[in-house]
Amino acid sequence: MKYTISLKSNRDFQRLYRRGKSVARPNLVVYATRNRLGRNRLGLTVSTKVGHAVVRNKVRRRIREAYRIHEGQFRQGYDLVVVARVRAASSAYRYLERDLLRAAEQLKLLTVPQETEANP
């Protein structure tokens, strides 16, 4: 990830849970708040409820990759925490990616709004 730092300290996660704005989607919940760094920081949380270690790491990799691909569309200067829900373990990558982008759009984190899919 070119423009993003990992968010690792428990204090930062707790601050986001308390003060950040959040959006819940079927596969994940995104918390966001501004920081004073001018760069984004991304934290991922995948509970043991999601599955054993292999499953949790798979979900983490998928969310991280979805963020990495669209990183250039995100506004800079935000702390983000993505919390995977149990349903994320059985969801395809495209649904995780879709939920991440829609949550970011609802939080006004995207510089270019996403085009909505046409329903036939």
N, C-alpha and C positions, 0 to 999 in steps of 0.2 A: 504494500500500500504506500503510494508515493507521498500523499499529503496527510497521512493519518498516523497518530501515535496510539499505542495500546493503552487502555485504561486499566490499571491493575490494583490500585489501593482501595481497600474496603471503605475508607472515608469518602472517597469520590463516588463510589457506588451508592452509599447511603445518602449522600447529598442529592444525587440525582433522583433517587426514589422519593425523597421528601419534597424537594423543591422543583423538580423537573416536570415538564408537561409530558403526558403520556397518551399513546394511542394503542388500542388493543385491536389486533387482527386475529383471524382464526389460528394462525400458526405461530404468531409471536406478538410481543408487546415491545414498543419502542419508547424509551424515556429520553428526553433531550432538554438541554439547557445551554445557554451561552457560556463560553469561557473567555478568558482574557488573553489567550495564547495566540490567536490568529490561525490556529490549526485545529483540525478535528481530533478528538480522542474517542476511540471505539472500545467498548467493553461488551463482552458476551457472557451470558449466564445460561447454562443448561443444567437443570436440576436432575438429580438421580431418578426422579419420576419419569423422565423422558426415556430412560433405558440404561443399559450397562455402558461401560466406558467406550466401547467401539461405536455404539449408536450415538452417544453424546458427542464424541469427537467428529463423527460424520456430519451431524447437524451443525456443529461449530464451523467446520470447514466450508459447508455449503453457504452459511450465512456470511462468513467472511469473504468468500468468493463473490457472492452477489453484491456485497458492498464494494469490493475492490473494482469490479467491472464498471460500476456506476459512480465511483468516487468523484470523478470530475463534475458530476451534476449536483453534488451536495454543496451547500453554502459552507464557507470556512468559519472557524471560530466556535464550534459547538462540541459539547460532550454528549455522546450517545451511548446508551446501554440497550442492548437487544436481549430480551428474555425469551427463550424458546419455550413454547408450550408443548404439552405432551403430544399433541397432534402433529407437531413438526417432524417427529421421528418417522412417520409413515407417509409424509407428503413428498411429492416430487420437487426437485430443485426449482422448477419454474414457479411453483406456488409460493415457495419461500421468498424467491426474488420478487414476485408480484406483491406479496404482503409487505415486504421491506420498503419497496418503492411507494406503495400507497400510504403506508404509515408516515413515511418521510414527507410525502406531499401534503398530508393532513396537518403535519407539524410545520409546514412551510419551510422545509429544509432544502428543497430542490430549487436550483436556479432556473431550470427549464421544466415546466410542468409536463408530466407524462401524458401521452396520448391515450385515450381510453379505447379499449377494444370494441369493435363493432359487434353487436349481437345480431346474428342472422335470424 
